[in-house]
Amino acid sequence: MPDDSRTEEQVIEEIRDFAAKFEDEWSYKGHGYNETCCHTFVFLLLASCNLADPDCIGAKKDPYFKSYRSELKNKFDKPDGDKDENEEKFYQRHCMIEQLHDISRLAQAK
């Protein structure tokens, strides 16, 4: 983003830090909200590092992003009381994916 004051080295360090700390069980069965694969890893990395991808996400060209975002929205856009620890993780992902969508949309507009 134009107003991002981080250096390239700082962004690279954030990416490395996210990747080093990322722990989850990989799944290749489908595209549900509760699955983790290379696609979801990249989306979460972009959101965590506050990086935009307007060509792919903001323009909604990536069908996996659209599907994953839709799955998360269907699960978490309605209040349903307390969440267990596993659901909390995916609720946080829902928030991150919405953030990624918003910053990518803003980047596309600039």
Phi, psi and omega in degrees: 000147183301328182268011179280118184266003180289149174278166177301320179297321178295319179295316179299319179296320177297319179297313179298319180296315178300312183297321182293327183270349185289124177227126175191163176272127182282143180223139180234019186283319186196204185233039180286165180299334186260021179251153178231124177217188182300325179296308182296324177302312181296317179299316180292323177297312179301314181295315182299323182267005179056049179249144181257154174222072187294332181288330185255315186263311181298324179275357179057042179272341183271110182295330178292319178299314179300316181293314181296315179298317180298316178301315179295317179298317179299324182281320193243359179277012177229137180292133179219031175078207183292146178247141175284175185302318180294316179295325179300320178301315182284332173295319177298321177296320176304312180298319179294320180293322176295321177298314179299317178301315183293315182290328177291322177296317178295321179295324179294325182288341184273000000 
